[in-house]
Amino acid sequence: MARMKTRGRLFRKYAILFVGLVGGSLLASGAVETYFTYEENKGMLVRIQREKAVAAAAVIRQFVKEIENQIAWTLHSSFLSGDQRLQQQRIDFLRLLRQAPAITELRLIDASGREQLQVSRLSMDVLRSGVDFSKDPKFTEAKSNKPYFSAVYFRKQSEPYMTVSMAGPRRSSGVTVAEVNLKFIWDEISRIRVGKKGYAYVVDSKGLLIAHPDIGLVLRKTDLSALSQVRAALAAPAGRFAESEAALIATDIQGRQMLTAHASSQPLAWTVFVESPIDEAFSPLYDSLIRTAVLLFIGLVLAVIVGLLLARRITGPIRALQEGASQIGGGELSERIEISTGDEIEDLAEQFNDMAGELQTSYATLERNVEERTHELSEALDQLRALGEVGQAVNSSLDLKQVLETIVAHAVDLSATDAGAIFEMDEETGAFRLQATYRMDEDLVRSMESARIESGNIEFGMAARQRSVAEVPDLRTHPGHPLREPLERAGFLALLAAPLLREDEAIGALVVCRKQAGEFDEDAIDLLQNFATQSVLPIQNARLYQDVEEKGRQIEIESQHKSQFLANMSHELRTPLNAILGYTELILDEIYGPPSEKVREVLERVRTNGRHLLGLISEVLDLSKIESGEFELEVAKFSMSDAVQTVVTATGSLAQEKNLTLNVALPGGLPAATGDERRIVQVLLNLVGNAIKFTDTGGIDIRVTAENGSFDVQVVDTGPGIAPDDQKRIFQEFQQVDNTITKEKGGTGLGLAIAKRIVEMHGGRIWIESIPGQGSTFRFSLPLDVNQTEAPS
């Protein structure tokens, strides 16, 4: 009886011991595994969130960098000057608008802060508007030799925009200002997803929402600075991530618990947030914990059953099993448990062994897959980096040979081939000309340059005709190939040609060579097609640049001929006309005897019309001198009051003939002026003469004031006024308001153009303020001290 009791106690003891050992091991292993699984999964989720935030920030930085590069490219013409620079700058602006869809408007501001050129997708181009931006941040910040980025604003409450400005390399270069549509960044941010419900958004340095999948929040200019994650990100230094749980888990604008991560985007001081709901983010982790708990429960149940049945026989095997399980749980997956009991303990040991083997295989497979994936990602990154370098070369250089050599070098390196070349096809003859090579010796290059390669006798032509890739896997099987001998002599056996297509028209071919015979794989073909596409733009740019240069030279020559012709003709016309006026004056002075009244009346008309014609010829001569650079100012001190009185004396009789009042407002104590008095009088005579000519009732007022270091001169009339559209062109050569008025009043349309040039040579500006039906005010400003003595080009 005592033995039975002892045996019962031993049974219970070993059963409890078995259950304790196995169950304890399972619980300990499960708890440790659960803890590390939880931490690893949580860390992985956070890293994914951060990587997506960093990637989104990188997209923004790349976008800004490309905009900077594109604007910087337009500054290459800053070494030109005058009209030549504006013409070249306008061409560059139009080209940039075609190539950069994100840029909708470009301005050129000169070194003094005056707008010289405006090119826009949304409005008409404006030339020399003269708008003052000298105190605008977009000008002052850029002139301090750093790019300027404005705050985000919305056009018509729909699309976000930002202003970017950059200064040229020289102090006199001025500033290029671009209006950038941020919809492209908006689209990229909206496409970022984490799981099913995750999303990304962007805030500025004050926490104002500027990009979000819900466009309504952006248009309402939602302020997110009150959110804990936004407040913490804005308070932290740029590029630092919060590591505490409070920083990783926060509430969104709707009060939901979210897993969040952020990254800053410099130099814009924007912050990108990537968030996903906590229940979705941790759903795989919760499922894993539940499965682990179920497995632990099953293991405990099995341990109790086995312990009750085989307590007396499993003391030794349990010890071995425990030791083996401990080693396996510690990471020794090559360890195997050796138990030969012929029962469930042995089966359990085998299961542990199988589990360790499967884990070992799984880890090995996982490592191999990670290695393969890492290799693929590395290759993709190399390709993206190469394409980025090629794109940068295309946007930053007009050297066709340099750009094409960069393209073919990257194409050869990334396609695992041995050499390459780029050929350009002559549009007239269809022949291919060698433009760039990589890893080809001089003999092979000379052979390719001297060979007559046409569209019908080689794979280049086949690729061009079929608009697709053509290849020769083994040159030895093509005895009639025109390049077989030089290629084989250089050690090349395989060849592949990708066409360069411009609007589905072939303009050349990208060719790579390989020393091993055989067909090219699909990845290499796709890669070469991408590089072939990249090669089209520099060739097209080079052709366009050559055309622009040639047309520019032709325009310059024609302009010089025109100016010389006008100067010569004006001079030749003045000589006989002065003689005619001189003889007319002699006859009217009765040198040859008193003329009859009828003859005197005719001679008076001859003298009047002759003087008018002499004035027109003088205007043409002045304009030709200005355009040829021969027009100079005679700068000296003079009285502005005397200049105005001279004009009033000369035009008073004309006003009296039309019953018009001519009023002058000259304050006392006007300072002395510095400039060319004769030319200033010429400007005033033109403005007052025009006012009298086009005014039928009322009068003309001449007003002069001096303040802030300059004179302000106004000529106010009560005439018919000038429409806004006409105001933009009346200061151009040979431009007048209305052909009907021109026929009635006369004139060539040169007076205001010459007046504008004279005022600008004095360092001032001239403009008009007019409302149709309410008269016009012509105004010009002149600095008190004038140093400029040459006409602007």
C-alpha positions in Angstrom: 0.0 0.0 0.0 2.9 2.2 0.9 4.6 1.3 -2.4 1.5 2.1 -4.4 1.4 5.5 -2.7 5.1 6.0 -3.3 4.6 5.1 -6.9 1.6 7.4 -7.2 3.7 10.2 -5.8 6.5 9.5 -8.2 4.1 9.3 -11.1 2.6 12.7 -10.1 6.1 14.0 -9.5 7.4 13.0 -12.9 4.2 14.0 -14.6 4.4 17.4 -13.0 8.1 17.6 -13.7 7.5 16.7 -17.4 4.7 19.1 -17.7 6.8 21.8 -16.0 9.9 21.3 -18.1 8.2 21.0 -21.4 5.5 23.5 -20.7 7.9 25.9 -19.1 10.3 25.6 -22.1 7.4 26.2 -24.5 6.1 29.2 -22.5 9.6 30.7 -22.1 10.4 30.2 -25.8 7.0 31.5 -26.9 7.3 34.5 -24.6 10.8 35.4 -25.8 9.8 34.7 -29.5 6.6 36.8 -29.0 8.6 39.7 -27.5 11.2 39.8 -30.2 8.6 39.2 -32.9 6.6 42.1 -31.6 9.6 44.4 -31.4 11.0 43.3 -34.8 7.6 43.7 -36.5 7.0 47.0 -34.9 10.5 48.2 -35.9 10.0 46.9 -39.5 6.7 48.8 -39.7 8.3 52.0 -38.5 11.2 51.6 -40.9 8.8 51.1 -43.8 6.9 54.2 -42.7 10.2 56.2 -42.5 11.5 54.9 -45.8 8.3 55.9 -47.6 8.5 59.4 -45.9 12.1 59.7 -46.9 11.3 58.6 -50.5 8.5 61.1 -50.7 10.8 63.8 -49.4 13.4 62.7 -52.0 10.8 63.1 -54.7 10.2 66.7 -53.6 13.9 67.4 -53.4 14.5 65.9 -56.8 11.6 68.0 -58.2 13.1 71.2 -56.7 16.6 70.2 -57.9 15.4 69.7 -61.4 13.6 73.1 -61.4 16.8 74.7 -60.1 18.8 73.0 -62.9 16.3 74.0 -65.5 16.3 77.7 -64.3 20.1 77.7 -64.1 20.2 76.5 -67.7 18.3 79.6 -68.8 21.0 81.8 -67.3 23.6 80.8 -69.8 22.6 83.8 -72.0 23.5 86.3 -69.2 26.8 86.9 -71.0 24.9 88.5 -73.9 23.4 92.0 -73.6 20.5 94.1 -74.8 18.1 92.9 -77.5 20.3 90.0 -78.4 20.1 88.7 -74.8 16.3 89.2 -74.6 15.8 87.4 -77.9 18.0 84.5 -76.7 16.4 84.5 -73.3 12.9 84.4 -74.8 13.9 81.4 -76.9 15.4 79.7 -73.9 12.2 80.4 -71.9 10.0 79.0 -74.6 12.2 75.9 -74.8 12.1 75.5 -71.0 8.3 75.8 -71.0 8.1 73.0 -73.5 10.5 70.8 -71.6 9.3 71.5 -68.1 5.5 71.2 -67.7 5.7 72.1 -64.1 6.9 75.7 -65.0 4.0 77.9 -66.2 5.6 81.3 -66.2 9.1 82.8 -66.5 10.4 86.3 -65.9 13.7 88.0 -66.4 14.5 90.8 -64.0 17.6 92.9 -64.7 20.3 93.8 -62.2 18.4 96.9 -61.2 15.2 95.0 -60.3 13.2 95.9 -63.5 11.3 93.3 -65.3 12.7 92.9 -68.9 10.9 89.8 -70.1 7.9 87.7 -69.2 6.9 84.4 -71.0 3.9 82.5 -69.8 1.7 79.5 -70.7 -1.4 81.5 -69.4 -0.9 84.9 -70.9 0.8 86.9 -73.7 4.5 87.5 -73.6 5.6 90.9 -72.2 8.8 92.6 -73.3 10.5 95.4 -71.2 7.5 96.0 -69.0 9.9 97.8 -66.5 7.9 96.7 -63.5 10.0 97.3 -60.3 10.9 94.2 -58.3 14.0 95.7 -56.6 12.5 95.3 -53.1 10.6 92.1 -53.8 12.1 89.1 -51.9 12.1 87.0 -55.1 14.7 89.5 -56.4 16.6 90.5 -53.2 17.0 86.9 -52.0 18.1 85.6 -55.3 20.7 88.4 -55.7 22.3 87.2 -52.4 23.5 84.2 -54.4 21.0 81.6 -53.1 17.8 80.3 -54.7 14.6 81.8 -53.4 11.5 79.7 -52.7 8.3 81.4 -51.9 5.5 80.2 -49.7 2.9 78.0 -51.4 0.0 79.8 -52.9 -3.1 78.7 -54.8 -4.3 80.0 -58.2 -8.0 80.3 -58.4 -8.3 78.2 -55.2 -7.5 75.1 -57.2 -3.8 74.3 -57.9 -0.9 75.0 -55.6 2.0 77.1 -56.9 5.4 78.2 -55.7 7.8 80.9 -56.9 11.4 80.0 -57.5 14.1 82.6 -58.5 17.8 82.4 -59.2 20.5 84.9 -60.0 22.9 84.7 -62.9 26.7 84.1 -62.5 27.5 87.8 -62.8 26.4 90.9 -60.9 24.9 92.3 -64.1 23.2 89.1 -65.0 19.9 89.7 -63.3 17.4 87.2 -61.9 15.2 84.5 -63.5 11.9 84.0 -61.8 9.7 80.9 -62.4 6.2 80.2 -61.3 6.0 76.4 -60.5 2.9 74.3 -60.5 3.1 72.0 -57.5 0.4 69.7 -58.8 3.2 67.2 -59.9 4.4 66.9 -56.3 0.8 66.7 -55.2 0.1 63.8 -57.5 3.2 61.9 -56.3 2.3 62.4 -52.7 -1.3 61.3 -53.4 -0.1 58.0 -54.9 1.8 57.0 -51.8 -0.1 54.3 -49.9 0.8 52.2 -46.9 -1.6 49.2 -46.8 -5.2 49.8 -47.6 -5.9 52.9 -45.5 -2.5 54.5 -45.1 -1.6 57.8 -46.8 0.9 60.6 -47.0 0.6 64.3 -46.7 2.9 67.4 -46.7 2.9 70.5 -44.4 5.0 73.6 -44.6 7.2 75.1 -41.8 4.1 76.5 -40.0 2.1 73.2 -40.2 -0.2 74.4 -43.0 -1.4 71.5 -45.2 -0.1 71.8 -48.8 -0.6 68.2 -50.2 -3.1 65.5 -49.1 -5.1 62.8 -50.8 -8.3 64.7 -49.7 -8.1 67.8 -51.9 -10.8 69.5 -49.9 -8.5 69.7 -46.8 -5.8 71.4 -48.9 -8.1 73.9 -50.5 -9.5 74.8 -47.1 -5.8 75.6 -46.1 -6.1 73.3 -43.1 -3.7 74.0 -40.2 -2.3 70.7 -38.7 0.2 72.4 -36.3 -2.0 71.3 -33.4 -1.4 67.5 -34.1 1.2 66.1 -31.8 3.2 64.4 -34.6 3.3 67.6 -36.6 4.2 69.7 -33.6 7.0 67.3 -32.6 8.4 67.2 -36.2 8.4 71.0 -36.6 10.1 71.4 -33.2 12.8 68.8 -34.0 16.0 69.6 -35.9 15.7 68.8 -39.7 16.4 65.1 -40.5 15.9 63.8 -36.8 13.3 61.1 -36.1 11.5 60.8 -32.8 12.2 57.4 -31.2 9.7 57.2 -28.4 6.4 55.4 -28.6 4.5 58.7 -28.2 6.3 60.0 -31.2 5.4 57.0 -33.3 1.8 56.6 -32.4 -0.4 59.7 -32.7 -3.9 60.8 -33.7 -4.8 62.2 -37.1 -7.1 65.1 -37.9 -10.2 62.8 -37.5 -9.0 61.5 -34.1 -7.9 58.1 -35.2 -4.9 56.3 -33.8 -2.2 56.2 -36.5 1.3 54.9 -36.9 3.2 57.9 -38.2 6.7 58.8 -39.6 8.0 61.9 -41.2 10.9 63.3 -43.2 12.0 66.8 -43.9 12.4 68.1 -47.5 15.2 70.7 -47.7 15.6 73.5 -48.8 11.8 74.1 -48.8 11.4 73.4 -45.0 8.5 71.1 -45.8 7.8 68.0 -43.9 6.4 64.8 -45.4 4.2 62.5 -43.1 3.3 58.9 -43.8 0.6 57.5 -41.6 -1.5 54.3 -41.4 -4.2 53.2 -38.9 -2.9 51.3 -35.9 -5.3 48.4 -36.3 -4.2 47.9 -39.9 -0.5 48.4 -39.3 -0.4 46.0 -36.4 -2.9 43.5 -37.8 -0.2 41.0 -39.0 1.5 41.3 -35.6 -1.7 40.6 -33.7 -2.4 37.6 -36.0 1.1 36.3 -35.3 0.6 36.7 -31.5 -2.7 34.8 -31.7 -1.1 32.0 -33.7 1.7 31.8 -31.2 -0.7 31.7 -28.3 -2.7 28.9 -30.0 0.5 26.9 -30.6 1.6 27.4 -27.0 -1.8 26.2 -25.7 -1.6 23.1 -28.0 1.9 22.4 -26.8 0.9 22.6 -23.2 -2.0 20.3 -23.7 0.2 17.7 -25.4 2.8 18.1 -22.7 0.2 17.2 -20.0 -1.1 14.2 -21.9 2.3 12.8 -22.7 3.4 13.6 -19.1 0.5 11.6 -17.6 1.1 8.6 -19.9 4.8 8.3 -20.0 6.1 10.1 -16.9 8.3 7.2 -15.8 9.9 6.6 -19.2 10.7 10.1 -20.4 12.9 11.5 -17.7 16.0 11.0 -19.8 14.5 11.7 -23.2 12.9 14.9 -21.8 16.3 16.1 -20.6 17.8 15.4 -24.1 14.7 17.0 -25.7 15.0 20.1 -23.4 18.7 20.5 -24.2 18.1 20.1 -27.9 15.1 22.5 -27.9 17.1 25.1 -26.0 19.9 24.9 -28.6 17.5 25.2 -31.4 15.7 28.1 -29.7 19.0 29.8 -29.2 19.6 29.8 -33.0 21.7 26.6 -33.5 19.4 25.4 -36.3 22.0 22.8 -37.4 21.6 21.0 -34.1 19.5 17.7 -34.1 17.9 15.9 -31.1 18.9 12.2 -31.0 16.3 10.1 -29.1 15.5 6.4 -29.7 12.5 5.6 -27.5 10.2 4.2 -30.3 7.3 6.3 -29.0 5.9 9.8 -29.0 9.0 11.3 -27.4 11.0 10.2 -30.3 8.4 11.5 -32.7 8.4 14.8 -30.8 12.2 14.9 -31.1 11.9 14.3 -34.8 9.3 17.1 -35.0 11.8 19.4 -33.3 14.4 18.3 -35.8 12.1 18.8 -38.7 11.1 22.2 -37.4 14.8 23.2 -37.1 15.5 21.9 -40.6 12.5 23.8 -42.1 13.6 26.9 -40.2 17.2 26.5 -41.5 15.9 26.0 -45.0 13.6 29.0 -44.7 16.3 31.2 -43.3 18.7 30.1 -46.1 16.0 30.7 -48.7 15.1 34.1 -47.1 18.8 35.1 -47.1 19.1 34.1 -50.8 15.9 35.9 -51.8 17.1 39.0 -49.9 20.4 38.8 -51.6 18.8 38.5 -55.0 16.4 41.3 -54.3 19.2 43.5 -53.1 21.1 42.8 -56.2 18.1 43.6 -58.4 17.5 46.8 -56.4 21.2 47.7 -56.8 21.0 47.3 -60.6 17.8 49.3 -60.7 19.4 52.1 -58.6 22.4 52.1 -60.9 20.1 52.5 -63.9 18.1 55.3 -62.3 21.3 57.0 -61.3 22.7 56.7 -64.8 19.5 58.0 -66.3 19.5 60.9 -63.8 23.1 61.8 -64.8 22.2 61.6 -68.5 19.2 63.8 -67.9 21.3 66.3 -66.0 23.9 66.3 -68.8 21.1 66.9 -71.4 19.6 69.8 -69.4 22.9 71.4 -68.4 25.1 71.2 -71.6 24.8 72.2 -75.2 27.9 70.2 -76.1 26.4 67.4 -78.3 29.5 65.2 -78.3 29.9 65.4 -74.5 26.3 64.5 -73.8 26.2 61.6 -76.3 29.5 60.3 -74.9 27.9 60.3 -71.4 24.9 58.4 -72.7 26.8 55.7 -74.6 29.2 55.2 -71.7 26.3 54.5 -69.3 24.5 52.4 -71.8 27.5 50.1 -72.3 28.3 49.9 -68.6 24.7 49.0 -67.5 24.0 46.6 -70.4 27.1 44.5 -69.6 28.4 45.0 -73.1 32.0 45.9 -74.2 31.7 49.0 -76.4 29.2 51.3 -78.0 28.6 54.2 -80.4 25.9 56.7 -81.4 25.2 57.5 -85.0 23.2 60.4 -86.4 21.3 59.9 -89.7 21.4 62.6 -92.4 17.8 63.5 -93.2 18.6 64.2 -96.8 20.9 61.3 -97.8 19.8 58.7 -95.2 23.5 58.0 -94.3 24.7 57.5 -90.8 27.4 59.7 -89.3 29.4 58.6 -86.2 28.9 61.1 -83.4 30.2 59.4 -80.2 32.0 56.2 -79.1 33.0 54.4 -76.0 35.7 51.7 -75.5 36.5 51.6 -79.2 40.1 51.8 -80.4 41.2 54.4 -83.0 41.3 51.9 -85.9 37.7 50.8 -85.3 36.6 54.4 -85.0 38.3 55.3 -88.3 36.7 52.3 -90.0 33.3 53.3 -88.9 33.8 56.9 -89.9 35.1 56.0 -93.4 32.5 53.2 -94.0 29.5 54.2 -96.1 26.7 53.2 -93.7 23.3 53.8 -95.2 19.7 53.0 -94.1 19.5 50.0 -96.4 22.7 48.1 -95.9 23.1 47.5 -92.2 21.2 46.8 -88.9 21.2 50.5 -88.2 18.9 51.0 -91.2 16.8 48.0 -90.3 16.2 49.5 -86.8 15.4 52.9 -88.3 12.9 51.5 -90.8 11.2 49.1 -88.4 11.3 51.6 -85.5 12.5 48.7 -83.3 15.7 47.1 -82.1 17.8 45.0 -84.5 20.6 42.7 -83.5 23.3 40.4 -84.9 23.9 37.5 -82.4 27.0 36.3 -84.3 28.9 38.4 -86.9 30.6 35.3 -88.2 27.3 34.1 -89.7 27.0 37.4 -91.7 29.9 37.4 -94.2 28.5 40.3 -96.2 28.2 42.7 -93.2 30.0 46.0 -94.0 31.5 46.3 -90.5 32.3 42.6 -90.0 36.0 42.8 -90.6 36.8 45.9 -88.4 34.6 44.6 -85.6 36.1 41.1 -85.6 39.6 42.6 -85.7 38.7 44.5 -82.6 37.4 41.3 -81.0 33.6 41.9 -81.2 31.2 39.2 -82.3 27.7 40.4 -81.4 26.0 43.7 -82.2 22.7 45.4 -81.3 21.2 48.6 -82.7 18.4 50.7 -81.1 16.8 53.4 -83.2 16.7 57.1 -82.1 13.1 58.2 -82.7 11.8 61.7 -82.9 8.0 61.8 -83.3 8.2 58.3 -84.8 10.9 59.4 -87.3 14.3 57.9 -87.0 17.2 60.3 -86.6 20.0 57.9 -85.7 20.9 54.7 -83.8 22.5 53.6 -80.5 24.8 50.6 -81.1 26.5 48.3 -78.6 29.0 45.5 -79.2 29.8 42.4 -77.3 32.8 40.1 -77.5 30.7 37.0 -76.8 28.4 35.7 -79.5 24.7 35.2 -78.6 21.4 36.9 -78.4 20.9 39.9 -76.0 18.5 39.5 -73.1 15.3 41.5 -72.7 16.6 43.6 -69.9 19.5 44.8 -71.9 17.2 45.6 -74.9 14.8 47.6 -72.7 17.7 49.5 -71.1 19.2 50.4 -74.5 15.8 51.6 -75.8 15.6 53.9 -72.7 19.1 55.3 -73.5 18.2 55.7 -77.2 15.2 57.8 -76.1 17.5 59.9 -74.0 19.8 60.4 -77.0 17.1 62.1 -79.1 16.8 65.3 -77.1 20.5 66.5 -77.3 20.6 65.8 -81.0 17.4 67.7 -81.5 18.6 70.5 -79.2 21.9 70.7 -81.2 20.0 71.1 -84.5 17.7 73.6 -83.0 20.5 75.6 -81.5 22.3 75.7 -84.9 19.1 76.9 -86.6 18.7 79.6 -84.0 22.3 80.8 -84.3 22.0 81.0 -88.1 18.7 82.9 -88.0 20.2 85.2 -85.3 23.1 86.0 -87.5 20.8 86.7 -90.4 18.6 89.0 -88.4 21.6 90.9 -87.0 23.0 91.4 -90.6 19.6 92.6 -91.8 19.2 95.0 -88.9 22.6 96.5 -89.6 21.7 96.9 -93.3 18.4 98.5 -92.4 20.0 101.0 -89.9 22.7 101.9 -92.4 20.2 102.4 -95.2 18.0 104.6 -93.0 21.0 106.7 -92.0 22.3 107.1 -95.6 18.9 107.9 -97.0 18.1 110.4 -94.2 21.4 112.2 -94.8 20.9 112.2 -98.6 17.3 113.6 -98.3 18.2 116.4 -95.8 20.8 118.0 -98.2 18.4 118.8 -101.1 15.5 119.5 -98.8 17.6 122.1 -96.9 18.4 123.7 -100.3 14.7 123.8 -101.2 13.8 125.4 -97.9 16.7 127.9 -98.3 15.6 129.1 -101.7 12.0 129.3 -100.5 13.1 131.5 -97.6 15.1 133.8 -100.0 12.1 134.1 -102.3 9.8 134.9 -99.4 12.3 137.5 -98.2 11.9 139.2 -101.7 15.6 138.7 -102.5 14.5 138.1 -106.2 11.8 140.7 -106.1 8.3 140.7 -104.5 6.3 137.6 -105.4 2.6 137.8 -106.1 0.1 136.9 -103.4 -0.8 133.6 -105.1 2.9 132.7 -105.4 3.6 133.7 -101.8 0.7 131.5 -100.6 2.2 128.5 -102.5 5.7 129.2 -101.2 4.3 129.3 -97.6 2.8 125.9 -98.1 6.1 124.7 -99.6 7.9 126.0 -96.5 5.5 124.5 -94.0 5.4 121.1 -95.7 9.2 121.2 -96.2 9.8 121.8 -92.5 7.4 119.0 -91.6 9.2 116.7 -94.0 12.6 117.8 -92.6 11.3 116.9 -89.1 10.2 113.5 -90.2 13.6 112.8 -91.8 15.3 114.0 -88.6 13.2 111.5 -86.6 14.2 108.7 -89.0 17.9 109.8 -88.7 17.7 109.9 -84.9 16.2 106.4 -84.9 18.8 105.0 -87.2 21.6 106.6 -85.0 20.0 105.0 -81.9 19.8 101.6 -83.4 23.4 101.8 -84.8 24.8 103.0 -81.4 25.9 106.4 -82.8 23.4 108.5 -80.8 25.1 110.2 -77.9 23.9 112.7 -75.2 25.5 116.0 -74.6 25.2 116.0 -70.8 25.4 119.4 -69.0 23.6 121.4 -66.3 20.4 123.1 -67.5 17.1 124.6 -66.1 14.0 122.4 -66.4 11.9 125.6 -66.2 13.7 127.1 -69.2 13.2 123.9 -71.1 9.5 123.9 -70.5 9.2 127.6 -71.4 11.0 126.9 -74.7 8.4 124.2 -75.5 5.5 126.5 -74.5 6.9 129.3 -76.8 7.3 126.9 -79.7 3.8 125.3 -79.4 1.7 128.3 -78.1 0.6 129.4 -81.5 -0.5 125.9 -82.5 -2.7 125.7 -79.4 -4.2 129.2 -80.2 -5.0 128.2 -83.7 -7.2 125.3 -82.3 -8.6 127.5 -79.4 -6.9 125.3 -76.8 -5.6 126.4 -73.5 -1.9 125.7 -72.7 -1.3 125.7 -69.0 2.1 125.3 -67.1 2.5 124.2 -63.5 6.1 124.9 -62.3 6.7 125.0 -58.6 9.3 127.5 -57.4 12.8 126.3 -56.4 13.1 123.5 -58.9 16.7 122.1 -58.7 19.1 122.2 -61.7 18.8 119.3 -64.1 21.7 117.3 -65.5 21.3 115.9 -69.0 21.0 116.8 -72.7 18.7 119.9 -72.7 18.1 119.8 -76.5 16.9 116.2 -76.3 14.7 116.8 -73.3 13.1 119.7 -75.2 12.7 117.3 -78.2 10.8 114.9 -75.9 8.5 117.6 -74.5 7.9 119.1 -78.0 6.8 115.7 -79.2 4.5 115.1 -76.3 2.9 118.6 -76.3 2.7 118.6 -80.1 0.9 115.2 -80.1 -1.5 116.5 -77.4 -2.3 119.6 -79.4 -2.7 117.5 -82.6 -5.1 115.0 -81.2 -7.1 117.4 -78.9 -10.0 119.3 -80.4 -11.6 120.9 -77.3 -10.3 121.8 -73.8 -6.6 122.2 -73.2 -3.2 120.9 -72.3 -1.5 121.1 -68.9 2.3 120.7 -68.4 3.3 119.8 -64.8 6.7 119.4 -63.4 7.7 118.3 -59.9 11.0 117.2 -58.3 11.1 114.6 -55.4 13.1 111.5 -54.4 16.0 112.5 -56.6 14.2 112.7 -59.9 11.9 115.0 -62.0 8.3 113.9 -62.7 7.1 115.5 -65.9 3.4 115.2 -67.0 1.6 116.3 -70.2 -2.2 116.1 -69.6 -4.7 116.6 -72.5 -8.5 116.4 -72.8 -8.4 114.4 -76.1 -10.1 111.2 -77.0 -7.9 108.9 -74.9 -6.2 105.7 -75.8 -7.5 102.1 -75.5 -5.5 99.8 -73.2 -4.5 97.5 -76.1 -3.1 100.5 -78.0 -1.2 101.8 -75.0 1.1 98.7 -75.1 2.4 99.5 -78.6 2.4 103.3 -79.1 6.0 103.5 -77.9 7.2 101.1 -80.6 8.6 102.2 -84.0 6.1 103.0 -86.8 3.1 102.3 -84.4 0.1 104.6 -84.1 -3.3 104.3 -82.4 -5.6 104.3 -85.4 -5.0 104.4 -89.2 -8.0 106.7 -89.6 -6.5 109.2 -87.1 -3.1 108.8 -88.8 -4.6 109.8 -92.2 -6.3 112.9 -90.6 -3.5 114.1 -88.3 -0.3 112.8 -90.1 2.9 111.5 -88.6 5.2 108.5 -89.0 4.8 106.8 -85.5 8.5 107.5 -84.7 8.2 110.4 -82.3 7.2 108.4 -79.1 9.6 105.7 -79.9 12.5 108.2 -80.1 11.2 110.0 -77.0 11.2 106.6 -75.1 14.8 105.9 -76.2 16.0 109.4 -75.1 14.3 109.2 -71.7 15.8 105.7 -71.1 19.3 107.0 -72.1 18.9 109.5 -69.3 18.2 106.6 -66.9 14.5 107.4 -66.7 11.3 105.9 -68.0 8.2 107.0 -69.9 4.6 105.7 -69.7 1.0 106.6 -70.4 -2.1 106.8 -68.2 -5.3 107.0 -70.2 -9.0 106.2 -70.2 -10.8 106.3 -73.5 -13.1 109.3 -73.7 -11.4 111.0 -70.7 -8.1 112.2 -72.1 -4.5 111.0 -71.7 -1.5 111.7 -69.4 2.0 111.1 -70.8 4.5 111.0 -68.0 8.3 110.5 -67.8 10.7 110.6 -65.0 14.4 111.8 -65.1 17.0 111.5 -62.4 18.5 114.8 -61.2 22.0 113.5 -62.0 22.5 111.8 -65.4 25.7 110.0 -66.2 24.7 107.7 -69.1 25.8 109.0 -72.5 25.2 106.1 -74.8 22.0 104.6 -76.3 21.0 101.3 -74.9 21.5 98.4 -77.2 
